[in-house]
Amino acid sequence: MTSGEGLERYRIVDGVRRAKAHLVLGRREIKALVLDENDIPGEVVTPPIDALFSPKEVIETSGSGYSRWRKIVRAVEVGYFSNGESVPPIKVNRKLFGTPVAEVIVEGEDELERFR
């Protein structure tokens, strides 16, 4: 059985960086708000990262992207952002296409090894 086989799968609508940060930090699940076909929020689920697909293949860290990535990794690590706001669930739907989160590349990932 391959990783993620037999799982309900989801496409990330909002939260690719948060999902990738969970994975980088060694977490295997993430809270997700499931949107229906009309983008109406439904249930909150906790799928494994293996069941998530990203609409993008790369998380860019050029310019302000690196600072944004670091803030998200730190927030996921402690559970809240520096302003005290908690990290919200990612938003997903059941439209199955995209790149598995484990295969999403973070630009400059070698520089981020301290997060692993």
Backbone as ProteinMPNN parsed JSONL, in Angstrom:
{"seq_chain_A": "MTSGEGLERYRIVDGVRRAKAHLVLGRREIKALVLDENDIPGEVVTPPIDALFSPKEVIETSGSGYSRWRKIVRAVEVGYFSNGESVPPIKVNRKLFGTPVAEVIVEGEDELERFR", "coords_chain_A": {"N_chain_A": [[0.854, -1.191, 0.0], [0.675, 2.143, -0.913], [1.825, 5.33, 0.369], [-0.785, 7.236, 1.701], [-2.713, 5.907, 0.256], [-6.067, 4.837, -0.129], [-7.131, 6.793, 1.491], [-9.375, 9.534, 2.188], [-9.145, 12.227, 0.003], [-7.969, 15.612, -0.444], [-7.999, 18.859, -1.961], [-6.033, 21.668, -1.478], [-7.311, 24.828, -0.837], [-6.757, 27.154, 0.504], [-3.893, 27.652, 2.291], [-1.467, 26.286, 1.723], [1.196, 26.84, 2.515], [0.961, 26.593, 5.306], [0.296, 23.878, 5.495], [2.598, 22.669, 4.392], [4.467, 23.61, 6.24], [3.636, 22.224, 8.541], [4.386, 19.65, 7.75], [7.194, 19.96, 7.411], [7.864, 20.404, 10.042], [7.511, 17.936, 11.079], [4.999, 17.031, 11.626], [2.107, 15.08, 11.022], [-0.557, 15.419, 10.471], [-3.267, 17.777, 9.943], [-5.538, 20.379, 10.793], [-8.461, 20.971, 8.905], [-10.796, 22.889, 7.095], [-13.527, 21.901, 5.327], [-14.712, 22.798, 2.208], [-17.728, 22.95, 0.358], [-19.029, 22.125, -2.961], [-19.955, 24.625, -3.707], [-18.341, 26.344, -2.399], [-19.084, 26.672, 0.236], [-18.538, 26.67, 3.674], [-18.072, 23.654, 5.479], [-17.727, 20.746, 7.325], [-15.1, 20.372, 9.834], [-12.139, 18.698, 9.494], [-9.452, 16.363, 10.184], [-7.181, 15.613, 8.298], [-4.523, 13.392, 7.181], [-1.35, 14.68, 6.125], [-0.508, 13.414, 3.827], [-2.82, 13.103, 2.381], [-3.379, 15.434, 1.117], [-3.446, 17.826, -1.532], [-1.729, 20.255, -3.441], [-2.371, 23.355, -5.141], [-0.191, 24.568, -6.171], [3.224, 24.105, -7.191], [5.51, 25.05, -6.107], [6.741, 26.861, -3.321], [7.394, 30.088, -3.117], [10.23, 31.892, -2.013], [11.465, 34.235, -2.484], [12.203, 37.747, -2.211], [9.787, 39.153, -0.107], [8.771, 36.72, 0.44], [10.344, 34.833, 1.838], [10.43, 35.803, 4.47], [7.703, 35.651, 5.058], [7.299, 32.85, 4.88], [8.958, 31.975, 7.003], [7.606, 33.176, 9.194], [5.199, 31.763, 9.107], [6.062, 29.116, 9.555], [7.065, 29.368, 12.163], [4.713, 30.156, 13.507], [3.083, 27.898, 13.146], [4.593, 26.107, 14.556], [4.366, 27.007, 17.243], [1.655, 27.478, 17.475], [0.358, 29.891, 17.2], [0.336, 33.229, 15.761], [2.682, 36.02, 15.827], [1.178, 38.202, 16.616], [-0.62, 37.141, 18.33], [-2.799, 35.892, 17.255], [-4.446, 32.872, 16.552], [-3.386, 30.001, 14.641], [-5.222, 29.386, 11.84], [-7.437, 26.718, 10.628], [-6.559, 25.039, 7.575], [-8.074, 25.549, 4.336], [-9.971, 23.386, 2.365], [-11.066, 21.47, -0.526], [-12.92, 18.951, -2.316], [-11.989, 18.578, -4.861], [-9.971, 16.89, -6.91], [-6.931, 17.466, -7.791], [-3.609, 18.52, -8.478], [-0.467, 18.98, -6.729], [1.045, 16.627, -4.611], [1.472, 17.499, -1.175], [3.883, 16.779, 0.068], [5.591, 16.833, -2.081], [5.801, 19.467, -2.81], [7.951, 22.091, -3.435], [10.065, 24.093, -1.487], [11.496, 27.082, -2.126], [14.948, 27.656, -1.703], [15.258, 25.74, 0.253], [17.398, 24.43, 1.458], [18.465, 26.339, 3.142], [16.612, 26.267, 5.095], [16.914, 24.08, 6.702], [17.203, 24.002, 9.474], [14.652, 23.972, 10.447], [13.787, 21.413, 10.297]], "CA_chain_A": [[0.0, 0.0, 0.0], [1.464, 3.368, -0.971], [1.448, 6.359, 1.331], [-1.989, 7.976, 1.36], [-3.676, 5.082, -0.476], [-7.272, 4.506, 0.627], [-7.564, 7.939, 2.288], [-10.124, 10.586, 1.497], [-8.148, 13.213, -0.394], [-8.454, 16.974, -0.529], [-7.183, 19.881, -2.618], [-5.93, 22.863, -0.636], [-7.8, 26.081, -1.411], [-6.034, 28.188, 1.245], [-3.093, 27.095, 3.368], [-0.365, 25.418, 1.289], [2.362, 27.083, 3.374], [0.7, 25.992, 6.616], [0.377, 22.424, 5.356], [4.008, 22.321, 4.204], [5.131, 23.862, 7.524], [3.331, 21.067, 9.395], [5.208, 18.539, 7.292], [8.588, 20.284, 7.729], [8.018, 20.279, 11.496], [7.345, 16.544, 11.464], [3.604, 16.713, 11.933], [1.542, 14.261, 9.948], [-1.973, 15.774, 10.28], [-3.557, 19.206, 10.044], [-6.976, 20.688, 10.765], [-8.881, 21.531, 7.616], [-12.207, 23.204, 6.889], [-13.913, 21.393, 4.014], [-15.669, 23.615, 1.466], [-18.499, 22.138, -0.595], [-18.868, 22.514, -4.367], [-20.289, 26.05, -3.824], [-17.406, 27.015, -1.486], [-19.726, 26.883, 1.535], [-17.819, 25.905, 4.696], [-18.752, 22.496, 6.057], [-17.103, 20.15, 8.499], [-13.666, 20.463, 10.073], [-11.556, 17.357, 9.54], [-8.018, 16.346, 10.463], [-6.598, 14.628, 7.388], [-3.068, 13.307, 7.12], [-0.75, 15.509, 5.079], [-0.454, 12.585, 2.615], [-4.105, 13.165, 1.683], [-3.566, 16.805, 0.643], [-2.829, 18.21, -2.792], [-1.514, 21.689, -3.564], [-2.535, 23.912, -6.484], [1.093, 25.071, -6.639], [4.333, 23.163, -7.067], [6.631, 25.716, -5.447], [6.506, 27.971, -2.395], [8.45, 31.051, -3.411], [10.777, 32.578, -0.843], [12.187, 35.439, -2.9], [11.616, 38.989, -1.687], [9.145, 39.013, 1.202], [8.316, 35.346, 0.586], [11.122, 34.128, 2.864], [9.937, 36.282, 5.761], [6.356, 35.084, 5.225], [7.475, 31.43, 5.152], [9.486, 31.835, 8.379], [6.521, 33.504, 10.135], [4.229, 30.668, 9.122], [6.674, 27.963, 10.23], [7.092, 29.679, 13.608], [3.336, 30.142, 14.009], [2.642, 26.503, 13.208], [5.36, 25.467, 15.626], [3.854, 27.386, 18.569], [0.198, 27.475, 17.45], [-0.203, 31.227, 17.015], [1.199, 34.223, 15.137], [3.281, 36.953, 16.785], [0.148, 39.122, 17.109], [-1.493, 36.397, 19.228], [-3.86, 35.229, 16.487], [-4.163, 31.452, 16.392], [-3.244, 29.52, 13.272], [-6.528, 28.822, 11.443], [-7.385, 25.513, 9.796], [-6.467, 25.285, 6.143], [-9.349, 25.327, 3.645], [-9.819, 22.367, 1.329], [-12.268, 20.963, -1.178], [-12.741, 17.573, -2.772], [-11.567, 18.573, -6.259], [-8.692, 16.195, -6.813], [-5.842, 17.709, -8.72], [-2.549, 19.281, -7.845], [0.785, 18.347, -6.333], [1.053, 16.198, -3.206], [2.179, 18.469, -0.337], [5.259, 16.318, 0.28], [6.382, 17.124, -3.277], [5.891, 20.913, -3.003], [9.312, 22.555, -3.179], [10.233, 25.411, -0.87], [12.727, 27.681, -2.643], [15.935, 27.889, -0.661], [14.983, 24.792, 1.323], [18.629, 24.117, 2.172], [18.605, 27.333, 4.186], [15.583, 26.039, 6.093], [17.144, 22.795, 7.344], [17.056, 24.099, 10.931], [13.26, 23.739, 10.8], [13.507, 19.969, 10.211]], "C_chain_A": [[0.889, 1.24, 0.0], [0.965, 4.37, 0.046], [0.211, 7.11, 0.848], [-3.033, 7.162, 0.632], [-4.866, 4.753, 0.418], [-7.799, 5.646, 1.487], [-8.494, 8.832, 1.48], [-9.122, 11.696, 1.212], [-8.79, 14.573, -0.619], [-7.46, 17.842, -1.294], [-7.197, 21.118, -1.728], [-6.397, 24.082, -1.422], [-7.031, 27.246, -0.791], [-5.228, 27.497, 2.334], [-1.968, 26.164, 2.951], [0.851, 25.601, 2.191], [2.164, 26.464, 4.753], [0.809, 24.479, 6.565], [1.831, 21.979, 5.22], [4.782, 22.541, 5.504], [4.86, 22.722, 8.504], [4.238, 19.897, 9.035], [6.679, 18.752, 7.654], [8.858, 20.098, 9.226], [7.755, 18.854, 12.001], [5.934, 16.151, 11.855], [2.983, 15.998, 10.748], [0.081, 14.561, 9.656], [-2.133, 17.272, 10.443], [-5.072, 19.398, 10.048], [-7.323, 21.393, 9.467], [-10.388, 21.745, 7.596], [-12.56, 22.799, 5.471], [-14.98, 22.307, 3.407], [-16.425, 22.72, 0.496], [-18.309, 22.681, -2.012], [-19.224, 23.978, -4.627], [-19.423, 26.915, -2.917], [-18.043, 27.409, -0.158], [-18.973, 26.042, 2.57], [-18.683, 24.795, 5.292], [-18.026, 22.027, 7.299], [-15.621, 20.473, 8.604], [-13.167, 19.038, 10.248], [-10.068, 17.48, 9.871], [-7.365, 15.287, 9.579], [-5.082, 14.532, 7.548], [-2.552, 14.166, 5.971], [-0.69, 14.734, 3.753], [-1.729, 12.665, 1.782], [-4.365, 14.536, 1.06], [-2.798, 17.072, -0.642], [-2.813, 19.726, -2.908], [-1.769, 22.168, -4.99], [-1.218, 24.468, -7.034], [2.191, 24.045, -6.372], [5.473, 23.727, -6.24], [6.118, 26.78, -4.495], [7.679, 28.913, -2.592], [8.912, 31.751, -2.142], [11.618, 33.786, -1.235], [11.464, 36.67, -2.343], [11.048, 38.775, -0.297], [8.662, 37.583, 1.461], [9.038, 34.575, 1.67], [10.637, 34.503, 4.257], [8.561, 35.691, 6.063], [6.442, 33.599, 5.583], [7.952, 31.205, 6.594], [8.407, 32.125, 9.417], [5.525, 32.361, 10.238], [4.801, 29.448, 9.82], [6.681, 28.191, 11.737], [5.684, 29.602, 14.201], [2.812, 28.715, 14.143], [3.337, 25.792, 14.358], [4.772, 25.75, 17.011], [2.328, 27.459, 18.636], [-0.456, 28.832, 17.27], [0.83, 32.14, 16.366], [1.709, 35.198, 16.184], [2.273, 37.956, 17.334], [-0.851, 38.43, 18.038], [-2.627, 35.657, 18.532], [-3.493, 33.753, 16.294], [-4.09, 31.068, 14.915], [-4.567, 28.865, 12.874], [-6.365, 27.507, 10.692], [-7.18, 25.91, 8.338], [-7.857, 25.07, 5.551], [-9.096, 24.375, 2.488], [-11.149, 22.107, 0.633], [-11.966, 19.558, -1.686], [-12.419, 17.48, -4.263], [-10.137, 18.027, -6.296], [-7.761, 16.487, -7.98], [-4.806, 18.531, -7.982], [-1.357, 18.413, -7.51], [0.673, 17.867, -4.893], [1.916, 17.149, -2.371], [3.635, 18.057, -0.111], [6.169, 16.641, -0.901], [6.479, 18.616, -3.583], [7.294, 21.355, -2.576], [9.258, 23.929, -2.524], [11.549, 25.945, -1.406], [13.685, 27.921, -1.495], [15.803, 26.921, 0.501], [16.238, 24.427, 2.111], [18.851, 25.081, 3.333], [17.634, 27.078, 5.333], [15.774, 24.735, 6.858], [16.964, 22.857, 8.85], [15.606, 23.88, 11.378], [12.926, 22.252, 10.832], [13.989, 19.254, 11.416]], "O_chain_A": [[1.774, 1.359, 0.847], [-0.165, 4.281, 0.527], [0.169, 7.568, -0.293], [-4.138, 7.654, 0.4], [-4.691, 4.428, 1.592], [-8.821, 5.484, 2.154], [-8.417, 8.883, 0.253], [-8.337, 12.063, 2.085], [-9.974, 14.682, -0.935], [-6.254, 17.599, -1.279], [-8.256, 21.559, -1.282], [-5.932, 24.332, -2.534], [-6.695, 28.209, -1.479], [-5.794, 26.834, 3.202], [-1.548, 25.326, 3.748], [1.473, 24.617, 2.59], [3.091, 25.875, 5.309], [1.35, 23.861, 7.481], [2.247, 21.016, 5.864], [5.662, 21.747, 5.838], [5.766, 22.3, 9.222], [4.789, 19.234, 9.915], [7.337, 17.836, 8.147], [9.948, 19.685, 9.622], [7.775, 18.603, 13.206], [5.708, 15.052, 12.36], [3.309, 16.29, 9.598], [-0.477, 14.023, 8.7], [-1.27, 17.952, 10.998], [-5.799, 18.66, 9.383], [-6.604, 22.273, 8.993], [-11.155, 20.885, 8.029], [-11.964, 23.294, 4.515], [-16.02, 22.555, 4.018], [-15.836, 21.832, -0.121], [-17.514, 23.596, -2.228], [-18.839, 24.526, -5.66], [-19.732, 28.085, -2.691], [-17.605, 28.356, 0.495], [-18.787, 24.841, 2.375], [-19.867, 24.986, 5.567], [-17.747, 22.809, 8.208], [-14.967, 20.8, 7.614], [-13.704, 18.271, 11.047], [-9.504, 18.573, 9.839], [-7.034, 14.198, 10.047], [-4.437, 15.479, 7.998], [-3.24, 14.354, 4.967], [-0.809, 15.329, 2.681], [-1.715, 12.327, 0.599], [-5.451, 14.779, 0.533], [-1.669, 16.616, -0.824], [-3.768, 20.398, -2.52], [-1.426, 21.474, -5.946], [-1.13, 24.802, -8.216], [2.096, 23.231, -5.454], [6.307, 22.979, -5.731], [5.18, 27.512, -4.812], [8.82, 28.577, -2.272], [8.102, 32.151, -1.306], [12.389, 34.303, -0.426], [10.27, 36.627, -2.047], [11.739, 38.276, 0.592], [8.202, 37.266, 2.557], [8.43, 33.753, 2.356], [10.455, 33.642, 5.117], [8.29, 35.281, 7.192], [5.741, 33.137, 6.484], [7.419, 30.358, 7.309], [8.297, 31.407, 10.411], [5.061, 32.029, 11.329], [4.1, 28.803, 10.6], [6.336, 27.289, 12.501], [5.494, 29.042, 15.28], [2.173, 28.372, 15.137], [2.733, 24.972, 15.049], [4.687, 24.854, 17.85], [1.761, 27.498, 19.728], [-1.681, 28.927, 17.195], [2.031, 31.873, 16.409], [1.218, 35.205, 17.313], [2.487, 38.509, 18.413], [-1.816, 39.05, 18.485], [-3.338, 34.876, 19.165], [-2.366, 33.431, 15.918], [-4.667, 31.736, 14.057], [-4.989, 27.894, 13.502], [-5.287, 27.211, 10.178], [-7.583, 26.996, 7.922], [-8.72, 24.474, 6.194], [-8.138, 24.533, 1.731], [-12.213, 22.472, 1.133], [-10.862, 19.048, -1.495], [-12.562, 16.413, -4.861], [-9.214, 18.646, -5.767], [-7.812, 15.829, -9.019], [-5.108, 19.165, -6.971], [-1.251, 17.268, -7.949], [0.245, 18.633, -4.029], [2.985, 17.56, -2.821], [4.522, 18.909, -0.102], [7.387, 16.715, -0.741], [7.172, 19.0, -4.525], [7.754, 21.023, -1.484], [8.508, 24.809, -2.947], [12.602, 25.348, -1.179], [13.267, 28.349, -0.419], [16.195, 27.246, 1.622], [16.154, 24.143, 3.306], [19.362, 24.69, 4.382], [17.813, 27.615, 6.426], [14.877, 24.323, 7.595], [16.601, 21.849, 9.457], [15.356, 23.63, 12.557], [11.875, 21.873, 11.348], [13.838, 18.036, 11.513]]}, "name": "protein", "num_of_chains": 1, "seq": "MTSGEGLERYRIVDGVRRAKAHLVLGRREIKALVLDENDIPGEVVTPPIDALFSPKEVIETSGSGYSRWRKIVRAVEVGYFSNGESVPPIKVNRKLFGTPVAEVIVEGEDELERFR"}
